[in-house]
């Protein structure tokens, strides 16, 4: 006795007969149909959300997921500057005065005693050649420098904490209107 003989007892044999070939009414199993119908329901929501509703594509999702990882990696390597790295120091008087001291020793020769600009640009106005003048962007250009324009890369020369202090000091100078400012250079970022 084979399996099929037993099954044939429980399922219905259909009436029609094609050249002696008969068909069993053998419906798909319930679990299979359930999966199939739920897949259709899922597809409707999926299509509506991602195709019609402008849901994020895979690159956007990847970028979103990678952002905190990349930030953590940059931080672990001691590279990369986010605005908060600098702006967190603005309330710490000792860090600002440390930055002021570094500026007097290492930067004023080119940027002027009051950062009003000399060989290098005025750092107290709203005009920036590199970046948008936000705290993180200022720290970045200090770190990387602009070697072919005469701005040294301070990243390898200053400890990170000192570099952040001098960046924070520069942030405090915004709008200080020193005497004899150098003419604005770059683009205005109010
Ligand atoms: C040898 C001269 C020199 C020294 C020293 C120097 N700079 Fe500069 N710096 C420049 C020049 C020149 C530029 C403009 C580069 C350009 O035109 O692209 C510049 C640009 C900058 C900028 C970007 C300005 C902008 O408009 O985007 C910042 C910020 C800056 N310097 C900060 C510093 C700090 C902080 C120090 C000290 C740690 C320092 N610089 C030391 C010459 C110097």
Boltz pocket constraint, residues with backbone or C-beta under 6 A from the ligand:
constraints:
  - pocket:
      binder: B
      contacts: [[A, 102], [A, 103], [A, 106], [A, 107], [A, 108], [A, 109], [A, 110], [A, 111], [A, 119], [A, 120], [A, 121], [A, 122], [A, 123], [A, 127], [A, 128], [A, 129], [A, 130], [A, 131], [A, 138], [A, 141], [A, 142], [A, 146], [A, 149], [A, 150], [A, 151], [A, 152], [A, 154], [A, 166], [A, 167], [A, 170], [A, 185], [A, 186]]
      max_distance: 6.0
